[in-house]
Amino acid sequence: DNYLNYHKRLIDLVKVGGVIGYDNTLWNGSVVAPPDAPLRKYVRYYRDFVLELNKALAVDPRIEICMLPVGDGITICRRIK
């Protein structure tokens, strides 16, 4: 639930050309499930945080991203600015 704060801090620490990896960015597939899908309580709770992170990464002009559908999802970010 603290991914966005981590991202803000990491962008300050990682040099241009550096790589950042985020785990669990597909979160049990819940990020593509309909809003009324039956989900476990903890999956539903963290889903909103993961969706918020994914949306923020997608529009962040300082990085290029690639999401890998491995396990619960891994997003690799390369800092470009």
N, C-alpha and C positions, 0 to 999 in steps of 0.2 A: 504494500500500500504506500510505499515511499519511493517508488520508481522515478517519479518526476523530479523529486528533490535530488536523487542520485544522478539523474541525467544532467541537471543544471550544474551540479558540482563536477561531474566528469568532463563536461564540455570545457570547463575552465582548466582542467588538469591535462587533458589529452591534446597533443600537438596536432596541427594540420597533417593529415596523412595517417594519423593514429586510428586504431580500431577499438570499438566498444562492443561488447556482447551482452545481450539481455536474454535471460532464460524465461521459459513459461509464457511466452507471448501469444500462444494459442489457448492457453489455460483450459485443458481438457476439451477443446473444441467449443467451449462456451461462447467465445467471442463471435462466432458465426451462428449461434443458436438464436431462434426467435425469442423475444423478450418474455414470452409466457412459457417457455420450455421448462419442464421439470428438472431442476438442478439441485444438487446437495447444497445445504445452507452455506458452507464455506466457499464452494465454487461460485455461487451467486454473489456472495459478499466481495470476493476479490476480482470477479469479472469486471466490475465497473472500473477498478483501478487499472487493470490491464488494457481495457478499451481506451481509457484516457491516455495511457502511455502510447499505445499504438497510434492513436490519432495525432498526438503531439510529435512523435517521431516522423510521421508521414509528411508533416508540413514544416518541419525544421529545416531551413535552408542551409544550415551549417553542416549537414550530414547527408550521405547517401546511405540507403538501407537495403538490406536483403533479408527477407524472412524465410527461414528454412523450416519446413514442416516435419521436423524430427522431434519425436517425443511430444512434449507440450509446447513445442515451438521455440526456436532460437532466432532472435533478430540481431544481425550484425550491422553495425553502423561504422562508416568510415568518415572521419571528420574532413570536410573539404574547405571550410572557412574558419 
